[in-house]
Amino acid sequence: MVNLGILTRSALLLVLFLSVPATPLVADDGADGALKEIIGQIAAEPGLKVAGEPVFMAGELLRFYRERGYAPLWRTDDHRGRAQIRTALRHFGETPDSGLCGADYHLPFFRELLSHFTIEEHVYGLPLLRWSGWYDILLTDALFHYFLHMIEGRVPSDAIQEGWDLRKEQVAVSRVIRFAFENDQLDKVLRDLQPDHEHYRALKQALERYREVAAMGGWPTIPAGEPVHPGMSDARLPLLRTRLLLSGDLEQVPAGNPENMADGDAAALRRFQRRHGLAADGVLGEGTRAALNVPVTERVRQIEINLERWRWLPKTLGRNYLLVNIADFSVALVENGETVLAMPAVVGNHYRKTPVFSAWLEYIEFAPYWYVPKTILVEDKLPLIRRNPAYIDENHYELVAWDRETLLDPAEIDWETVGSDDFPGLLRQKPGPWNALGRVKFMLPNRYAVYLHDTNERHHFWQRNRPLSSGCIRLKRPEVLARHLLEEKGWGDTDIAEAMAAGTPQRVYLERPLPVHVLYWTAWVDDNDRVNFREDIYGRDRDLLQALFAAPSGCTLHRLASAPE
């Protein structure tokens, strides 16, 4: 029996140097004749290493090789087989560009191996490699692991945090791999696995730029001091300019590097502030200084985390869609890849977080009732009603039976005996300026009962950070969105205003349902090719980072690929 557990890489190379043949060999009964035996050992000993390497996809390997009668997948005795090996290793070598780790695909192992041997007959400086069952299993393991990461991410989204519910189509990986090899389409299949989103590619480019800054030693730290306004002098300004140059916010240092803040300095600082969700006042204050002093390595990691989120998404978001970025407190309407409308939003608070999901916007309801959700009813409204039953009338609510039609008289109910499980009906708020939903809501049926709507609390938009709702998304300019969505139906400003001011609800269906993606981005590249960063308001970056650290990985020091290999 082949004792795989005690084989080390150096010992393996020594054995190969002593026994390499003059021509590549592939045994008839499966690579070097040991493939079936190796698979059996993997099945019998969980955690067993192959040639010193961990096996990440043991279950998939067992099923895959059993189905093919333990025949090898990879070959070095023909041009096509060698090209497939090179193709796979080339794709694995590009994974750090996506915030992944090459060791998760046994890349260092194969690079070391191929630095001593060659699989090409015309390369005479190195001995030819005898392709063995060990290599076949490791390369196939790498391929399955790569598929898994590109299809589901390094860690599955639903295993990390509650409230990330985006489903992709299931992929029969074994079938796709068979197709790729039988039709010589491996390169195309591996390219097609990559997220096909312009903003994903842009974020990869941002990762490269920020890694370059990290490799140069990072950017300087701005010391504490009094706020610096445009025109003021301060000894820290040369440091500030260097910092802004490195992040691309400042194009050039003013002549003489003066110690007073010039117009160009203030403009660069405003660009930085906008990219970080800060008040763009051009003032070096404490909040701006804290953002400037976040180490570049932390920004690299933040980009890597958000690249992972991209791999959780479906292949396409659609041609036209509505995008909610929870961490940015914003909503954008995208048409043909261009943002045609954007506005501030209010999202769920830290106790009632807005979930991540996709749904279809089907209709708009003007002058809506607000049916109080059970959680808010039990936790917020019922205690108020018990203390003061007149609260219902005073705040423009009414009590209706479960049929949503029959009105109930609150005065006939003994509220002291009403509990959370025996509330007599539904509590709803009448249409009007007092309504918690404002004058219009945008309905996208989903299991969370989350939707977009107007608000009667306009003062919340005075704040830059707005995790203030009970889960739904409140819009600053809902009438503008409604007009844009109903333009095809011939609705104009007057129609929208009249419908919003009405005293009874009116439901209007869209000509075509619109995809809505409620996402959580803390790092992204905007339409002006500027990298944006936001605070991790729900701790979801932290949760994802912990999950990535805990995931099985070939990286021993850095579980995230913070530097290219």
Phi, psi and omega in degrees: 000143178281119181272093185286333188294333186257001179285126173255164183297317182295319179295322180298315180295323179297316179299318183291321178301323184280339188237009184293134180276172180286335179229155179298139181242139171226113184290149183295327186264024175114095180050244183264020178088356184250003187299313180296322180293320179296316179300319178298320178294321178298320180293324185277334185232087178304138181087359179297139178264145177253117182053037178082000182255141175291149175258119185271328190239053187302312182299317179294322179297317181300312181294318184296310182288328176297318180295330181260019177063030179063024175282146180294151177271325187254149181223145175245004184264009173212160185299316182298316180296318179295322179296324179293322176297313180298321179299312181299312182294328177294317179294319178296326179291341179270355186297325178301334177296340180257012181079019178257178185241119182300332180293341176289351179236026177056028184296313178301323179300310184288329177294319178294318180300313184279357170279345179253336184227166177232155174252008182252133180292331186274000176264114189258354182280344182232151176289152179288143182274130171277117183285123186246171176298327178302311184293321181299314181294317182294319181290323176292320175301316178299318181296314178296320180295321178295314177303312181302314183292324180284331182272318186243349187093168180296327173230141180293139185300319185282354178268355187262307189211146175290142177091032168228099190234080176234119185257135174254162176293141178291141181240126175278093190299315181302319181294319180295320180295316177301316179300315183299319182282320182292330183251012179052048183241024186299316181298315181295317181297317180291325176292322181291342178290333182296141174305128184263062181233133180301322184286334173293314179296321179294323180291327174298319178295322177296321178301317179298316181295317182289328175293325178297319177296318179298320181294334178276001179108002178084188180253162184287158175269134179269118182294162178292158179173181179290153177303143180247118179263160177306134181093342181280157177263146178196137183291346182275353186299320176301321176295318180299318181295318178300316180299315182288330174296315184294330179266003175082009180277331178248132183274323179205151179282134178298151183305133178082354179047058186294161181264020172241145185285111180279171180301321180294325176297313181296321179295319179295320180293323177295322176299316178299315182297318179297320181294340183248014176069027180258164175297121185276072182256356180070018181254133175277088178256186186292319179296317178294319179298321179297320179292321178298328186269003172295124184300148180298329178296327176291322177293323176301313181296322178297320177296316180300318179298318181284333170297322176300318179297324177300324182288347175278345189278159173300166183303323179222148176272352182110164178286316176236137181197165175253128183244122173254122173256105184301312185292339180262355183053050185217158175228136180226139174260121183250130177229123180053040176082358181247139176282116182257347181203135178217147180203156176292156180218161170252136181238180184298150179280184186287344179263333179232074186291144172289126180284164174262125182195170172237144179205181181245124174285115187256321183208163177245136178241119178270152181046058188279155161286153169248110175274115187293121178299155186301317182300312179293322179300311184288315187277328187249308191279317184300317176300324179292320180292321178298320180288327184210092180303337178289352179305326183298307181289321184296335182248022172065032174264165169213154182256126180234153177291174184294344177281355178067015181235318185280120178281139177250150180267112181301333182290342182270004184251133175276094188294337179293337181263354183279128177247183183293335184261354182229035176299135192289349181183215179248139174260124180226150179257136184289156175298147178151177183295343180276346188296135181298336178271359185072218187256357182200147174225153183244115191262125176228089186309129180203164186286351179266351185058037178257136178211178179258144181199168172290181178209150174267006179244070185294337183296341179297335181282356174285342181267147179280321177261126191227053171275079194233355184264182177262022176127325179285170184251118179264138185253142179285321183232066184296330181295328179291317178296317180300316180298319181295318183286333183258008180301322179297333180270005176085015180279137176240189183300319182295318179298317181296313183298317181294318181294323180289331182272356184292164180261355179232148182295147174224124182257130180233120181275143176289153175300321177222129176304145185246128176297139175236126179244114178261107190238174182226092180253125171254355173210128178200167178251126184275183183293344178262015178063033177252133180282126179251145175229144177225161178292152179274078192295331182257000184073021183281331172298315180299315180298317181293319180298317179297320179294323178293322176297325184276345184289146174303129185209153174273357179272124184265326182263317183233109181289338171255147184280077183284353174210143179296151182268000000 
